[in-house]
Amino acid sequence: VQVDVVLRVSDPSMLALFDKQSASMPGGKQREIIAMAIRVIGDKPLDALLTTEGKQALANELKATLNDLLADSTSGMITDVYFCGFLFQ
């Protein structure tokens, strides 16, 4: 599965969290965010990702999981998760 995900955030200052590296976060948060998204998506059975309902459930789970991950780093939150591409092979 290859998935292209777009996240909408409530506060533009959150965009710094998605930088690979910065002076305030030398390790960056982007890798942690990607790893968490891969884990959530990878835990889903393929047939659950084929339906509209399954994709919506996945978007909701990603939003909740990533907001939990980012809670200590920002007062903003992820408001929406969009899938721009979903490729199955």
Secondary structure as a PSIPRED ss2 file (coil, helix, strand):
# PSIPRED VFORMAT (PSIPRED V4.0)

   1 V C   1.000  0.000  0.000
   2 Q E   0.000  0.000  1.000
   3 V E   0.000  0.000  1.000
   4 D E   0.000  0.000  1.000
   5 V E   0.000  0.000  1.000
   6 V E   0.000  0.000  1.000
   7 L E   0.000  0.000  1.000
   8 R E   0.000  0.000  1.000
   9 V E   0.000  0.000  1.000
  10 S C   1.000  0.000  0.000
  11 D C   1.000  0.000  0.000
  12 P H   0.000  1.000  0.000
  13 S H   0.000  1.000  0.000
  14 M H   0.000  1.000  0.000
  15 L H   0.000  1.000  0.000
  16 A H   0.000  1.000  0.000
  17 L H   0.000  1.000  0.000
  18 F H   0.000  1.000  0.000
  19 D C   1.000  0.000  0.000
  20 K C   1.000  0.000  0.000
  21 Q C   1.000  0.000  0.000
  22 S C   1.000  0.000  0.000
  23 A C   1.000  0.000  0.000
  24 S C   1.000  0.000  0.000
  25 M C   1.000  0.000  0.000
  26 P C   1.000  0.000  0.000
  27 G C   1.000  0.000  0.000
  28 G C   1.000  0.000  0.000
  29 K C   1.000  0.000  0.000
  30 Q H   0.000  1.000  0.000
  31 R H   0.000  1.000  0.000
  32 E H   0.000  1.000  0.000
  33 I H   0.000  1.000  0.000
  34 I H   0.000  1.000  0.000
  35 A H   0.000  1.000  0.000
  36 M H   0.000  1.000  0.000
  37 A H   0.000  1.000  0.000
  38 I H   0.000  1.000  0.000
  39 R H   0.000  1.000  0.000
  40 V H   0.000  1.000  0.000
  41 I H   0.000  1.000  0.000
  42 G H   0.000  1.000  0.000
  43 D C   1.000  0.000  0.000
  44 K C   1.000  0.000  0.000
  45 P C   1.000  0.000  0.000
  46 L H   0.000  1.000  0.000
  47 D H   0.000  1.000  0.000
  48 A H   0.000  1.000  0.000
  49 L H   0.000  1.000  0.000
  50 L C   1.000  0.000  0.000
  51 T C   1.000  0.000  0.000
  52 T H   0.000  1.000  0.000
  53 E H   0.000  1.000  0.000
  54 G H   0.000  1.000  0.000
  55 K H   0.000  1.000  0.000
  56 Q H   0.000  1.000  0.000
  57 A H   0.000  1.000  0.000
  58 L H   0.000  1.000  0.000
  59 A H   0.000  1.000  0.000
  60 N H   0.000  1.000  0.000
  61 E H   0.000  1.000  0.000
  62 L H   0.000  1.000  0.000
  63 K H   0.000  1.000  0.000
  64 A H   0.000  1.000  0.000
  65 T H   0.000  1.000  0.000
  66 L H   0.000  1.000  0.000
  67 N H   0.000  1.000  0.000
  68 D H   0.000  1.000  0.000
  69 L H   0.000  1.000  0.000
  70 L H   0.000  1.000  0.000
  71 A C   1.000  0.000  0.000
  72 D C   1.000  0.000  0.000
  73 S C   1.000  0.000  0.000
  74 T C   1.000  0.000  0.000
  75 S C   1.000  0.000  0.000
  76 G C   1.000  0.000  0.000
  77 M C   1.000  0.000  0.000
  78 I E   0.000  0.000  1.000
  79 T E   0.000  0.000  1.000
  80 D E   0.000  0.000  1.000
  81 V E   0.000  0.000  1.000
  82 Y E   0.000  0.000  1.000
  83 F E   0.000  0.000  1.000
  84 C E   0.000  0.000  1.000
  85 G E   0.000  0.000  1.000
  86 F E   0.000  0.000  1.000
  87 L E   0.000  0.000  1.000
  88 F C   1.000  0.000  0.000
  89 Q C   1.000  0.000  0.000
